[in-house]
Amino acid sequence: MRLNRQMNAGDIAREIAWSRREFLRGAAAVVAGGATTSFARAHTSVARNRQKAVVVTFGGGARDEETFAPDGQENIPNLVQTLFPQSTFYAQVINRGILGHYVATASLATGVYETFNNFAAVSPHNPTVFEYFRKDLRRRATDAWVVAPSNGFNRIGESDHRLYGAGLGAGVILPKHLLAAALPSQGLGNYEHLLRDNYEAPFNTPALAGNEVEMERLHHLLKLSVTDFSAHARSLASPDELSVYIARRLMRELAPSLLWVTLHDIDIAHSGAYSLYIDGIRRSDRLCADIWKTIQSDPEYAGKTTMFILPDFGRDADTDPGGNGFQHHRTGDPLSRTTWMMVMGPGIRQGVVIDRPVESIDLVPTLGSLLGFSARLAHGTPLVEVVS
Amino acid sequence: MLPAQLNAENVKDYPPQGRQLIVSQLDVLRQLPAVLVPILLHEAMVYDWKFPKERKDLDDQFTYLSSLPKVERDQLLAGFSAITLPAETAKLDWVNAPSQFIEHLTASLWSTHQMDDFRAAADEYARSWRAAIPVALPPVSRLAIVMVGSGVSTADYPLFRKLKPHGVHFTQVSPEQGFATLLHAVTTRAAAHPEPFAHWYVDGSENVQQLSTAVTYVSYAGMEPARNELLIRIQRAIQSGSGGPEALRTMLAQMMPQDLGLPSEGAAALLSRFQISLLTEGSGTQIFSTTFAQWAAREVLRRAQPVTLLVRYSPRQRQRPMNELLSGAPRSMELDPAGSLVDADMGAYYTWLNQQRLSGARESAFLVWFEEHNQALAIGPATPRGTSSSSPTDLRQILAWIG
């Protein structure tokens, strides 16, 4: 057992990628492809104006040990057995930004490593993917949506950039906020734990402001009464299940072309209970498969939707003395910065593993190339395996 | 203020022993990078409540820094000197509020992408002073024992997966008198090698029997009054709606033993301070007993560097799913023994890892036992790795073998 890191960060990231690749090769019995120059999409028949994209991020990274390593595979049967064979898999996605969930998700959405305080109720400073999408393609407000864990994410849909910003962003739905609004006020005390804003700093709840959708508007847009919403919530086991329920409702009623869902149950790892962290991973695995199934079965989405699945970042390595293993993502070590991404949909090569390092900020330019807008201020690079 | 301007008057409000340390090291402190000095002052501020091994570590750092010729020292610390600080962070009162400075520094390192540089500088510094003044070997080989699975009757969870490659998995261990055997081993070692804070017992539940005074003891149940008081204060701070998370963090950092009903005078104050740190610095330690046990074991190993540690996990409260919470059913405390076993299994692995970070790691012994069951795993200097044994045995035999 090597407790002192002997390799540099790049070596470790490559080793992580190699492990994932080897595991997937064994698990799915596919041929891994490393070359990037000869990539050609299997077919590119979807016209850009009909093309849709669904992005699913895990706010609260999951490590290899609990996912793609041999002992972890039992936790992600859907990702490995069902989704991976249909996807191009990036085995080495590096996040070089701040490892806090809101600021990291904002960075994913802008294609720039944002630098604001993770716990502040602020908008991203760079234009979001939703603004590029809506402005360039002249899309309606109802064509871009974000479903995010709770209050801290309420400004994720729209930046404060002077060339974009106000009125050009995505609608943001915070299911836990809706739940708080739907619950009887005298009973809120019973649900405080459930409505907790985040697991990383459980005592921090930024005041709400921004483009969140009020219950009345939700009722109008999603045809969902408070009674029905509350009743359905009572049948679900976790906030992420509620988020996916809302996402499905959005797809059915509004069929947005750009839908972003951030799952957050995994982040209960901050409580230090390993079994609950594993439960969160298993639930996320199942929910990703559910979303993909919904896409495949909905005529508005089937055959014209590209889905991206990626954790916002990883979590600390067991062997880094500065951390406490899976519990946090504070060290900035290679394991906490290195994660993966799955891409699937029409024209995407299936069962392919890409080893070369890419960055999490490459997502927005890739979406731009795919959907036909220019992410002109993003710092990432379009992923050639997806867009060429 | 710059480090070069630091003088004895600046630290007059520090606790006595911490102040004495700083005053004796003013010459070297004045020559250190602006990023490093507040970090050392932060350690000195709590010097009076540090365990003996922690004090030795800080003393060693100053001894090493003082011993270096200036050119060599500047070269070693060049990574720290290269860190650029925002003007507002540099203006902070880093002498009297070093923790606030460190909080701002951390945020700045992340936002300016200097975190990796800082880590590299810190690694190089730590490597150098540790190479120059190695940690002394313990007077006796270290022993860590972890008990997992209290309250679990049967389990199909594959226990000890991460530990198996490093030791022997026993599958026919007699559970009879198991706990008593382990407690006896701890108290015997404490009697044979008496030293303050060298022998610890961490219990995720309650004090099951009187231990020797030579064994330092902390328990989740024993801290319940302090935990409840802390949660009340946190809730009050949140409901006040003023100050936000920074004010809350400041409040937690300033928590004193007497605030939570813990002893605040004499030798007991040191342990009280440690107990407070478990609750205020450990995420989830206020909620889940398994998290408390894991974090307490980690902090005991990291800070007190004991030669003997016994950790006993107990079932934590069950996490209620959303539909159950929304059902309006009356709240009652239920336990989750099966989930707690999974938590404890990982916690045992972390305890071994943390033990391996201490001096004399090669000679250390480690034992984890599935309480009241037949499974145990042992790691010692002479134990073969990645093996298993189905021969009937008991914990006394295993301890003798690895000890």
Boltz contact constraints between the chains, C-beta under 6 A:
constraints:
  - contact:
      token1: [A, 3]
      token2: [B, 356]
      max_distance: 6.0
  - contact:
      token1: [A, 71]
      token2: [B, 161]
      max_distance: 6.0
  - contact:
      token1: [A, 98]
      token2: [B, 110]
      max_distance: 6.0
  - contact:
      token1: [A, 115]
      token2: [B, 111]
      max_distance: 6.0
  - contact:
      token1: [A, 119]
      token2: [B, 245]
      max_distance: 6.0
  - contact:
      token1: [A, 191]
      token2: [B, 325]
      max_distance: 6.0
  - contact:
      token1: [A, 194]
      token2: [B, 322]
      max_distance: 6.0
  - contact:
      token1: [A, 194]
      token2: [B, 325]
      max_distance: 6.0
  - contact:
      token1: [A, 201]
      token2: [B, 245]
      max_distance: 6.0
  - contact:
      token1: [A, 203]
      token2: [B, 238]
      max_distance: 6.0
  - contact:
      token1: [A, 203]
      token2: [B, 248]
      max_distance: 6.0
  - contact:
      token1: [A, 204]
      token2: [B, 245]
      max_distance: 6.0
  - contact:
      token1: [A, 233]
      token2: [B, 326]
      max_distance: 6.0
  - contact:
      token1: [A, 234]
      token2: [B, 323]
      max_distance: 6.0
  - contact:
      token1: [A, 234]
      token2: [B, 326]
      max_distance: 6.0
  - contact:
      token1: [A, 235]
      token2: [B, 323]
      max_distance: 6.0
  - contact:
      token1: [A, 236]
      token2: [B, 322]
      max_distance: 6.0
  - contact:
      token1: [A, 236]
      token2: [B, 323]
      max_distance: 6.0
  - contact:
      token1: [A, 237]
      token2: [B, 321]
      max_distance: 6.0
  - contact:
      token1: [A, 237]
      token2: [B, 322]
      max_distance: 6.0
  - contact:
      token1: [A, 237]
      token2: [B, 323]
      max_distance: 6.0
  - contact:
      token1: [A, 238]
      token2: [B, 322]
      max_distance: 6.0
  - contact:
      token1: [A, 270]
      token2: [B, 283]
      max_distance: 6.0
  - contact:
      token1: [A, 271]
      token2: [B, 284]
      max_distance: 6.0
  - contact:
      token1: [A, 272]
      token2: [B, 284]
      max_distance: 6.0
  - contact:
      token1: [A, 272]
      token2: [B, 291]
      max_distance: 6.0
  - contact:
      token1: [A, 273]
      token2: [B, 288]
      max_distance: 6.0
  - contact:
      token1: [A, 273]
      token2: [B, 343]
      max_distance: 6.0
  - contact:
      token1: [A, 274]
      token2: [B, 342]
      max_distance: 6.0
  - contact:
      token1: [A, 274]
      token2: [B, 343]
      max_distance: 6.0
  - contact:
      token1: [A, 274]
      token2: [B, 346]
      max_distance: 6.0
  - contact:
      token1: [A, 275]
      token2: [B, 339]
      max_distance: 6.0
  - contact:
      token1: [A, 275]
      token2: [B, 342]
      max_distance: 6.0
  - contact:
      token1: [A, 275]
      token2: [B, 343]
      max_distance: 6.0
  - contact:
      token1: [A, 276]
      token2: [B, 319]
      max_distance: 6.0
  - contact:
      token1: [A, 321]
      token2: [B, 357]
      max_distance: 6.0
  - contact:
      token1: [A, 325]
      token2: [B, 350]
      max_distance: 6.0
  - contact:
      token1: [A, 332]
      token2: [B, 115]
      max_distance: 6.0
